[in-house]
Amino acid sequence: MTKPKPKPKNALDAVRLALQQEEGKRPDSLKPIEVVKVAFCAYQAYSYAPVAQSGTLAESDDRVALRRGTQASMDRLLFNVNYWRSAYEDRIVAACASEEDAHSLLAAISAWNTHTMKLNTLHESQVRSTFERFCPPLVENNRRGNTKEDVRGKGPVADFVLQAKSVAPHLSPDKRAALEKLVADVEAEAAVYGRFKDNDALDALYELLPVWCLQDRIELVSANWWNDADVIQLVANKLSEKFSKLGHAESLCSYFTDMVNEALDGYLKEIDDVPRALREKTVSELLDILEHARHNHPDSETDGYGSKLPAWLTYKEQLIWNIIVCSIYGPQHARPFMSDSVSALTLDVAQPTDDVITSMAKNAYARYLELRRNSLAEAEFEEFEQLPDDLHFSSLERIISFPDKLKTLGYKIVPAASCYPEQRIESFAPSEVEVLAILEHRRWCEERKAAGWRYAEVRNIASKQSPYLTEWENLPERAREWNRCSSRDIPLLLAKEGLAISR
């Protein structure tokens, strides 16, 4: 006889039981984003109550499914797929004279109605690419390689405009005017989002998330679960456990948890309704307001936007970002972004299999081997793990030195998501490469001498002797070029760990 499932006592209990059940099925394969999905599905299903239809012409299937916590609808929420339906459903229904017309317009403006993502079958890179496809909101259907003229260029906005033209003739003058105004507003907003389509997805989301919080129209930001501290803390703790098992440094996992709790605490203390004057502004207007606020408050990530915007805004956008974005991209993207370069590199060298520094050192050594092979030179050790203890330590010390060397050039290391494109350093000028190469050689000499190495004309690892323990000016050109090559690779090494160099 099948043992009956325990009945949850409250929403928190429902979420806990759902996570326990899912982890029991596949304890080692549950992705962080799936933790979020399972938790919020359970929360919605427990809290679900049918909405009375009195006075309401129609309601989309997606809105009903979201309240019930169905898997497919939660995909669309977490990945921002049906932004347009979410943002404009109430106005669409109000502009229609019949339930049939309302449903036809809601179907036209929805980008994805029935597909269930099945996250457990997707590779991590596929999860990210799906998220990026729909953030910013999909305007045209031009991100899937469509080339046929009858397909390319169409999308939720174009389909909605066509359907609105079909519906408009049999509406009353007042309804027709409301629908025409709605179409104009959708097209104007689509033009704004069109400007973001070639941007990095996280850069775009960083700009747009506070806008959506102020408009309070889409379920991604307006759902009740953001106000439930117990549920959010449970989800954050589960995510931190997953991050740790996936090999992220413990300092990053702890920082992620602390930032969720800090954002949640600040949000719940300051929580209030969105001022009507802000809720009714356009996306373009709100982007201008936020740009001005950030300019006047450069520390807005930690100190807020000032008195002209709600005190809870920074906390709420950070809270949503930390749960959604970090579950897809990892805890290194937690907000407030870590501004201290050394902290961003996470000095957990006591756990060499877990931290960012060791990962970068391994990638650097792989690059070193590649350069050796290209120059037809042999390497003493073919794998990073084969390095003797002192050379292993030296590799880590080189990575740890990055912040100080970059500071010499006026640069710093930041999480990639927090770096504006115009501030990002993708490559160094030749003069900068030379400075970094000289600094690295000096650092290496000091570190080797402290480890007991000394100068000799012939290299001997066992005796700790090297011909390169000399001034930069006395180095052979080949050795100088090794240092230059390794310096040129710094932006790439950082990028692989979700970090960037900023002015």
C-alpha positions as CSV (number, residue, x, y, z in Angstrom):
1,M,0.0,0.0,0.0
2,T,1.3,3.4,-1.0
3,K,2.1,5.6,2.0
4,P,0.0,8.7,2.0
5,K,1.9,12.0,1.5
6,P,2.1,14.2,4.6
7,K,-0.2,17.2,4.4
8,P,1.6,20.5,4.8
9,K,0.7,22.7,7.8
10,N,1.5,26.0,6.0
11,A,3.2,27.4,3.0
12,L,6.7,27.0,4.5
13,D,5.9,23.4,5.3
14,A,4.6,22.8,1.7
15,V,7.9,24.2,0.3
16,R,10.0,22.1,2.6
17,L,8.1,18.9,1.8
18,A,8.3,19.5,-1.9
19,L,12.0,20.1,-1.8
20,Q,12.6,17.0,0.3
21,Q,10.5,14.9,-2.1
22,E,12.4,16.2,-5.1
23,E,15.8,15.8,-3.5
24,G,14.9,12.2,-2.6
25,K,14.3,11.4,-6.2
26,R,17.6,12.8,-7.5
27,P,19.8,14.2,-4.7
28,D,22.8,14.8,-6.9
29,S,21.2,16.2,-10.0
30,L,18.8,18.9,-8.7
31,K,20.0,22.2,-10.2
32,P,19.9,25.4,-8.2
33,I,17.3,26.9,-10.6
34,E,15.2,23.8,-10.1
35,V,15.3,24.4,-6.3
36,V,13.7,27.8,-7.0
37,K,11.2,26.3,-9.4
38,V,10.1,23.5,-7.1
39,A,9.9,25.8,-4.1
40,F,7.8,28.4,-5.7
41,C,5.5,25.9,-7.4
42,A,4.8,24.4,-4.0
43,Y,4.2,27.8,-2.5
44,Q,1.8,28.8,-5.2
45,A,-0.1,25.5,-5.1
46,Y,-0.5,25.7,-1.4
47,S,-1.7,29.3,-1.5
48,Y,-3.9,28.8,-4.6
49,A,-7.5,30.1,-4.4
50,P,-9.7,30.5,-7.4
51,V,-10.4,34.1,-8.3
52,A,-14.1,35.1,-8.6
53,Q,-14.9,36.2,-12.1
54,S,-17.5,38.7,-11.3
55,G,-16.7,41.9,-13.1
56,T,-13.8,40.2,-15.0
57,L,-14.3,39.6,-18.7
58,A,-11.5,37.0,-19.0
59,E,-8.3,35.7,-17.5
60,S,-5.4,34.1,-19.3
61,D,-4.7,30.4,-18.8
62,D,-1.1,31.4,-17.8
63,R,-2.3,33.6,-14.9
64,V,-4.5,30.9,-13.6
65,A,-1.7,28.3,-14.0
66,L,0.8,30.6,-12.2
67,R,-1.5,30.8,-9.2
68,R,-1.8,27.0,-9.2
69,G,2.0,26.6,-9.4
70,T,2.1,24.5,-12.5
71,Q,5.6,23.6,-13.8
72,A,5.2,25.1,-17.3
73,S,3.9,28.4,-16.1
74,M,6.7,28.6,-13.5
75,D,9.2,28.2,-16.4
76,R,7.7,31.1,-18.1
77,L,7.8,33.2,-14.9
78,L,11.4,32.4,-14.0
79,F,12.7,32.9,-17.5
80,N,10.6,36.0,-18.2
81,V,9.2,34.4,-21.4
82,N,5.7,35.9,-21.4
83,Y,6.6,39.4,-20.2
84,W,4.1,41.0,-22.5
85,R,1.1,39.0,-21.4
86,S,2.2,39.6,-17.8
87,A,2.6,43.3,-18.2
88,Y,-0.5,44.1,-20.3
89,E,-3.1,41.5,-19.4
90,D,-5.4,43.8,-17.3
91,R,-5.4,46.5,-20.0
92,I,-6.0,44.0,-22.7
93,V,-9.1,42.6,-21.0
94,A,-10.4,46.1,-20.1
95,A,-10.1,47.1,-23.8
96,C,-12.2,44.2,-25.1
97,A,-15.9,43.8,-25.4
98,S,-16.1,40.0,-25.4
99,E,-14.3,37.1,-23.7
100,E,-13.4,35.7,-27.2
101,D,-11.7,38.9,-28.2
102,A,-9.7,39.1,-24.9
103,H,-8.5,35.5,-25.2
104,S,-7.5,36.0,-28.8
105,L,-5.4,39.1,-27.9
106,L,-3.9,37.4,-24.8
107,A,-2.9,34.4,-27.0
108,A,-1.3,36.7,-29.6
109,I,0.8,38.5,-27.1
110,S,2.1,35.4,-25.4
111,A,5.4,34.1,-26.6
112,W,5.2,30.6,-25.1
113,N,2.0,28.9,-23.9
114,T,2.3,25.2,-23.4
115,H,5.9,24.0,-23.4
116,T,7.4,22.7,-20.1
117,M,11.1,23.2,-20.0
118,K,12.1,20.1,-18.1
119,L,15.1,21.7,-16.5
120,N,16.5,18.4,-15.3
121,T,17.3,17.5,-18.9
122,L,19.1,20.7,-19.8
123,H,22.8,21.4,-19.5
124,E,23.8,24.4,-17.4
125,S,24.7,26.4,-20.6
126,Q,21.3,25.7,-22.1
127,V,19.5,27.0,-19.0
128,R,21.6,30.2,-19.3
129,S,21.0,30.6,-23.0
130,T,17.2,30.2,-22.5
131,F,17.3,32.8,-19.8
132,E,19.3,35.2,-22.0
133,R,17.0,34.7,-25.0
134,F,14.0,36.2,-23.2
135,C,15.8,38.9,-21.2
136,P,15.2,41.6,-22.2
137,P,11.6,40.8,-23.2
138,L,11.3,39.1,-26.6
139,V,10.0,41.6,-29.1
140,E,10.6,39.8,-32.4
141,N,11.1,36.1,-33.2
142,N,14.6,36.6,-34.5
143,R,16.7,34.7,-31.9
144,R,16.2,31.2,-33.1
145,G,17.9,31.3,-36.4
146,N,14.7,31.9,-38.4
147,T,15.5,33.1,-41.9
148,K,12.2,32.7,-43.8
149,E,10.5,36.0,-44.5
150,D,7.1,34.6,-43.3
151,V,8.6,33.8,-39.9
152,R,11.5,36.1,-39.2
153,G,10.5,39.4,-37.5
154,K,7.3,38.1,-36.1
155,G,6.9,37.8,-32.4
156,P,4.5,38.6,-29.5
157,V,4.4,42.3,-30.3
158,A,3.9,42.0,-34.0
159,D,1.3,39.3,-33.5
160,F,-0.5,41.4,-31.0
161,V,-0.7,44.4,-33.3
162,L,-2.1,42.3,-36.1
163,Q,-4.7,40.7,-33.8
164,A,-5.7,44.1,-32.4
165,K,-6.4,45.4,-36.0
166,S,-8.7,42.4,-36.4
167,V,-10.6,43.0,-33.2
168,A,-10.9,46.8,-33.4
169,P,-13.6,47.2,-36.1
170,H,-16.4,45.7,-34.0
171,L,-15.6,47.6,-30.7
172,S,-17.4,50.6,-29.5
173,P,-15.6,54.0,-30.0
174,D,-14.4,54.1,-26.4
175,K,-13.1,50.5,-26.5
176,R,-11.5,51.0,-29.8
177,A,-9.7,54.1,-28.6
178,A,-8.5,52.2,-25.5
179,L,-7.2,49.4,-27.7
180,E,-5.4,51.8,-30.0
181,K,-3.8,53.5,-27.1
182,L,-2.7,50.1,-25.7
183,V,-1.2,49.2,-29.1
184,A,0.7,52.4,-29.2
185,D,2.0,51.9,-25.7
186,V,3.1,48.3,-26.4
187,E,5.0,49.4,-29.6
188,A,6.7,52.3,-27.7
189,E,7.8,49.9,-25.0
190,A,9.0,47.4,-27.5
191,A,11.2,50.0,-29.1
192,V,12.8,50.6,-25.7
193,Y,13.5,46.9,-25.2
194,G,14.8,46.7,-28.8
195,R,17.7,48.9,-27.7
196,F,18.7,46.2,-25.2
197,K,18.6,43.1,-27.5
198,D,22.3,43.1,-28.3
199,N,23.3,43.8,-24.7
200,D,24.6,41.2,-22.3
201,A,21.5,39.8,-20.7
202,L,22.6,40.5,-17.1
203,D,23.5,44.1,-18.0
204,A,20.0,44.5,-19.4
205,L,18.4,42.9,-16.4
206,Y,20.4,45.2,-14.0
207,E,18.8,48.2,-15.8
208,L,15.3,46.8,-16.1
209,L,14.7,45.0,-12.9
210,P,14.1,48.2,-10.8
211,V,11.8,49.4,-13.6
212,W,9.7,46.3,-13.3
213,C,9.6,46.6,-9.5
214,L,8.3,50.1,-9.8
215,Q,5.7,49.3,-12.4
216,D,4.6,46.2,-10.3
217,R,2.8,44.7,-13.3
218,I,4.6,41.3,-13.9
219,E,4.4,38.3,-11.7
220,L,8.2,37.9,-11.5
221,V,8.3,40.9,-9.2
222,S,4.8,41.1,-7.8
223,A,4.3,37.5,-6.6
224,N,3.5,37.2,-2.8
225,W,6.4,34.8,-2.1
226,W,8.9,37.7,-2.0
227,N,7.1,38.9,1.1
228,D,7.5,35.5,2.9
229,A,10.7,35.7,4.8
230,D,10.6,32.1,6.0
231,V,10.2,30.7,2.5
232,I,12.9,32.9,0.9
233,Q,15.4,32.0,3.7
234,L,14.7,28.3,3.2
235,V,15.2,28.7,-0.6
236,A,18.4,30.7,0.0
237,N,19.8,28.1,2.4
238,K,19.0,25.3,-0.1
239,L,20.7,27.2,-2.9
240,S,23.8,27.8,-0.7
241,E,24.0,24.0,-0.1
242,K,23.8,23.4,-3.8
243,F,26.4,25.9,-4.6
244,S,28.8,24.3,-2.1
245,K,28.2,20.9,-3.5
246,L,28.9,22.3,-7.0
247,G,32.4,23.4,-5.8
248,H,31.9,27.1,-5.2
249,A,34.1,28.6,-2.5
250,E,32.5,28.6,1.0
251,S,33.1,32.4,1.2
252,L,31.0,32.9,-1.9
253,C,28.2,30.6,-0.5
254,S,28.2,32.5,2.8
255,Y,28.3,35.9,1.0
256,F,25.3,34.8,-1.1
257,T,23.3,33.8,2.0
258,D,24.2,37.0,3.8
259,M,23.2,39.2,0.9
260,V,19.8,37.4,0.5
261,N,19.1,37.9,4.2
262,E,20.2,41.5,4.2
263,A,18.1,42.3,1.2
264,L,15.1,40.5,2.6
265,D,15.4,42.2,6.0
266,G,15.7,45.6,4.4
267,Y,12.8,45.0,2.0
268,L,10.4,43.8,4.7
269,K,11.3,46.8,7.0
270,E,10.6,49.3,4.2
271,I,7.9,47.5,2.2
272,D,5.2,49.7,0.9
273,D,3.0,50.2,-2.1
274,V,4.5,51.6,-5.3
275,P,3.5,55.3,-5.6
276,R,0.9,55.7,-8.3
277,A,2.9,58.4,-10.0
278,L,5.8,56.0,-10.5
279,R,3.6,53.0,-11.4
280,E,2.0,54.9,-14.3
281,K,5.3,56.0,-15.9
282,T,6.6,54.4,-19.0
283,V,9.7,52.2,-19.1
284,S,11.6,54.9,-20.9
285,E,10.7,57.5,-18.2
286,L,11.6,55.1,-15.4
287,L,15.0,54.3,-17.0
288,D,15.8,58.0,-17.1
289,I,14.8,58.5,-13.5
290,L,16.9,55.5,-12.4
291,E,19.9,56.7,-14.5
292,H,19.7,60.1,-12.8
293,A,19.4,58.5,-9.4
294,R,22.4,56.3,-9.9
295,H,24.4,59.3,-11.1
296,N,23.6,61.3,-8.0
297,H,24.0,58.2,-5.7
298,P,27.0,56.3,-7.0
299,D,26.8,54.0,-4.0
300,S,23.1,53.1,-4.7
301,E,23.9,49.4,-4.5
302,T,24.5,49.7,-0.8
303,D,23.0,53.1,0.1
304,G,19.9,53.2,-2.0
305,Y,18.7,55.7,-4.7
306,G,17.9,58.6,-2.5
307,S,14.6,60.1,-1.3
308,K,12.9,60.4,-4.7
309,L,12.5,56.7,-5.1
310,P,11.1,54.2,-2.6
311,A,13.4,53.0,0.2
312,W,12.5,49.4,-0.5
313,L,13.4,49.5,-4.2
314,T,17.1,48.6,-3.9
315,Y,16.4,45.8,-1.4
316,K,13.7,44.2,-3.6
317,E,15.6,44.2,-6.8
318,Q,18.6,42.7,-5.0
319,L,16.4,40.1,-3.4
320,I,14.9,39.0,-6.7
321,W,18.3,39.1,-8.5
322,N,20.0,37.0,-5.8
323,I,17.4,34.3,-6.0
324,I,16.8,34.1,-9.8
325,V,20.2,35.2,-11.3
326,C,22.4,33.4,-8.8
327,S,20.4,30.2,-9.2
328,I,21.4,30.3,-12.9
329,Y,24.8,31.9,-12.9
330,G,26.2,31.1,-9.4
331,P,26.8,32.9,-6.1
332,Q,29.5,35.1,-7.4
333,H,26.8,37.3,-8.9
334,A,25.2,38.0,-5.5
335,R,24.2,41.7,-4.8
336,P,25.4,44.0,-3.4
337,F,28.2,43.1,-5.7
338,M,31.5,42.5,-4.0
339,S,33.6,45.6,-4.8
340,D,36.8,44.5,-3.0
341,S,38.9,42.7,-5.6
342,V,40.6,40.3,-3.3
343,S,37.2,39.2,-1.9
344,A,35.9,38.8,-5.4
345,L,38.7,36.3,-6.0
346,T,37.9,34.4,-2.7
347,L,40.9,33.5,-0.8
348,D,39.9,30.0,0.2
349,V,43.2,28.5,-0.8
350,A,42.8,25.9,2.0
351,Q,40.2,24.3,-0.2
352,P,42.0,24.1,-3.5
353,T,39.2,22.1,-5.3
354,D,36.6,24.6,-4.4
355,D,37.8,28.1,-4.9
356,V,38.0,30.5,-7.8
357,I,41.8,31.1,-7.3
358,T,42.6,27.4,-8.0
359,S,40.3,27.3,-10.9
360,M,42.1,30.3,-12.5
361,A,45.5,28.8,-11.7
362,K,44.5,25.6,-13.5
363,N,43.3,27.5,-16.5
364,A,46.5,29.6,-16.5
365,Y,48.6,26.5,-16.4
366,A,46.7,25.0,-19.3
367,R,47.3,28.2,-21.2
368,Y,51.0,27.9,-20.3
369,L,51.2,24.4,-21.7
370,E,49.5,25.5,-24.9
371,L,52.1,28.2,-25.4
372,R,54.9,25.8,-24.7
373,R,53.5,23.4,-27.3
374,N,53.1,26.2,-29.8
375,S,56.8,27.1,-29.4
376,L,57.9,23.5,-29.6
377,A,59.2,23.7,-26.0
378,E,58.7,20.9,-23.5
379,A,57.1,21.4,-20.1
380,E,58.4,19.6,-17.0
381,F,54.8,18.8,-15.8
382,E,51.9,18.0,-18.2
383,E,49.2,18.6,-15.6
384,F,48.6,21.2,-12.9
385,E,48.1,18.5,-10.3
386,Q,51.6,17.2,-11.0
387,L,53.2,20.4,-9.8
388,P,55.4,20.2,-6.7
389,D,54.0,21.9,-3.6
390,D,56.1,25.1,-4.0
391,L,55.2,25.5,-7.7
392,H,51.6,24.8,-6.9
393,F,51.7,27.5,-4.3
394,S,53.5,29.9,-6.7
395,S,50.7,29.4,-9.2
396,L,48.1,30.4,-6.6
397,E,50.2,33.4,-5.5
398,R,50.3,34.7,-9.0
399,I,46.5,34.7,-9.2
400,I,46.2,36.3,-5.8
401,S,48.5,39.1,-7.1
402,F,46.1,40.2,-9.8
403,P,44.2,42.9,-7.8
404,D,47.3,44.7,-6.7
405,K,48.9,44.6,-10.1
406,L,45.7,45.9,-11.8
407,K,45.4,48.6,-9.2
408,T,48.7,50.0,-10.5
409,L,46.9,50.6,-13.8
410,G,43.9,52.1,-12.1
411,Y,41.7,49.1,-12.6
412,K,39.8,46.7,-10.3
413,I,38.2,43.3,-10.4
414,V,34.5,43.1,-10.1
415,P,31.7,40.5,-10.9
416,A,31.1,40.7,-14.6
417,A,27.4,41.4,-14.0
418,S,28.1,44.7,-12.2
419,C,30.5,46.1,-14.8
420,Y,29.0,48.5,-17.3
421,P,30.2,47.8,-20.9
422,E,31.9,51.1,-21.3
423,Q,33.9,50.5,-18.1
424,R,35.0,47.0,-18.9
425,I,38.6,46.3,-20.0
426,E,38.6,43.5,-22.5
427,S,42.4,43.7,-23.4
428,F,45.4,45.7,-22.4
429,A,47.4,48.2,-24.4
430,P,51.0,47.2,-25.2
431,S,52.4,49.6,-22.5
432,E,50.0,48.1,-19.9
433,V,51.1,44.6,-20.9
434,E,54.7,45.6,-20.3
435,V,53.9,47.1,-16.9
436,L,52.0,43.9,-15.8
437,A,54.8,41.7,-17.1
438,I,57.5,43.5,-15.2
439,L,55.4,43.5,-12.0
440,E,54.8,39.8,-12.3
441,H,58.5,39.1,-12.8
442,R,59.4,41.1,-9.7
443,R,56.7,39.4,-7.7
444,W,57.9,36.0,-8.9
445,C,61.5,36.7,-8.0
446,E,60.6,37.8,-4.5
447,E,58.3,34.8,-4.0
448,R,60.9,32.3,-5.4
449,K,63.7,33.8,-3.2
450,A,61.5,33.5,-0.2
451,A,61.0,29.9,-1.0
452,G,64.7,29.2,-1.1
453,W,65.4,29.5,-4.8
454,R,68.6,31.1,-6.1
455,Y,70.1,32.1,-9.4
456,A,72.0,29.6,-11.5
457,E,72.8,29.5,-15.2
458,V,71.0,26.2,-15.6
459,R,67.5,25.5,-14.2
460,N,67.3,22.7,-11.6
461,I,64.0,22.2,-9.8
462,A,65.4,19.7,-7.3
463,S,68.1,22.2,-6.2
464,K,65.8,25.2,-6.5
465,Q,67.9,26.9,-9.1
466,S,66.8,29.1,-12.0
467,P,68.5,31.3,-14.6
468,Y,65.5,33.7,-14.5
469,L,66.1,35.0,-11.0
470,T,67.5,38.2,-12.3
471,E,66.5,41.7,-13.2
472,W,64.0,42.2,-16.0
473,E,66.6,44.0,-18.1
474,N,68.8,40.8,-18.0
475,L,66.1,38.4,-18.9
476,P,66.3,36.7,-22.3
477,E,63.6,38.0,-24.6
478,R,61.9,34.6,-24.7
479,A,61.4,34.8,-20.9
480,R,60.0,38.3,-21.1
481,E,57.5,37.2,-23.7
482,W,56.2,34.4,-21.4
483,N,55.4,37.1,-18.8
484,R,53.7,39.3,-21.5
485,C,51.6,36.4,-22.7
486,S,50.5,35.5,-19.2
487,S,49.6,39.2,-18.6
488,R,47.5,39.4,-21.8
489,D,45.5,36.4,-20.6
490,I,44.3,38.0,-17.3
491,P,41.0,39.3,-18.7
492,L,40.2,35.9,-20.2
493,L,41.0,34.0,-17.0
494,L,38.8,36.3,-14.9
495,A,35.9,36.1,-17.5
496,K,35.8,32.3,-17.1
497,E,35.0,32.8,-13.4
498,G,32.3,35.5,-14.0
499,L,34.7,38.3,-13.2
500,A,35.7,41.4,-15.2
501,I,38.3,44.2,-15.1
502,S,36.7,47.6,-14.6
503,R,38.2,51.1,-14.9
